[in-house]
Amino acid sequence: MPLQTAESSETRTERTWLTLARIGAAGFVVWAVALQLGSGFFDPILITLAAIYAVSLVFVDSEHRGRLIAFTVFAALTMVPNLVFGSSDFSHLDSAGSFIPQLFVTLAIALAVAGGVGELRGWSATTARTSLNRAVTVFVVGLSVSLVVSVTAPSDRPLADDVTVDAEGFAWAPGVVEYDASTASGLWIDNRDFAHHTLAVPDLGIEIQLPASKSRRIDLGEVEPGEYQIVCTIPGHESMTGTLEVTG
Ligand SMILES: [Cu+2]
């Protein structure tokens, strides 16, 4: 009888860590699908990673240690591009639209890795449940704080002669910003995306943070006539280029 109890306890332990790994994998798939549907453009790398996570939901189990090791290594590797491309979203609580999905997928990958390692190492079921509870708590707290900070963050006020630039759909509108230095004194930038952006004009030494759905004003001061490139400095936003055409 004691032997039976030990066996069933061990089985329950394995299933708990495996469940944690599967919750993480499922979380990544949900995030990737939502991101694809929300962004409207097809990202083959993201879809490939999501497909591998989806397949692992079916094929990874306790009986095939090789598959479990491969899954755990794969999950750990996906954390690298996630942090490279998501670090900006992660560090801007005031842009809930990009912070919350980034927090979600980071926790999902962490659970996938922890689940794989816990399963391989035979860690206790209690630790697995604690890990899941902590991840849920971190997500709920992060989500709540981000929503409050995002809603309460103020926008700047425009001046009457400002030249307007919009960030919309991960692009600048207009793509060529005509700026008459004899009449205008600054740029009024309206971020219409749910994501955080920056507006940078490297040749003028300008870089301003643009929280999601907020407006910011830059006083350009004295600026020489010419053409200057406008970019967004966030990794993955390289397509956000425009031109500031200064006359006057
Ligand atoms: Cu951007």
Residues whose N, C-alpha, C, O or C-beta is under 5 A from the ligand:
A	BS01	CU	H196 H197 T198 C232 I234 H237 M240
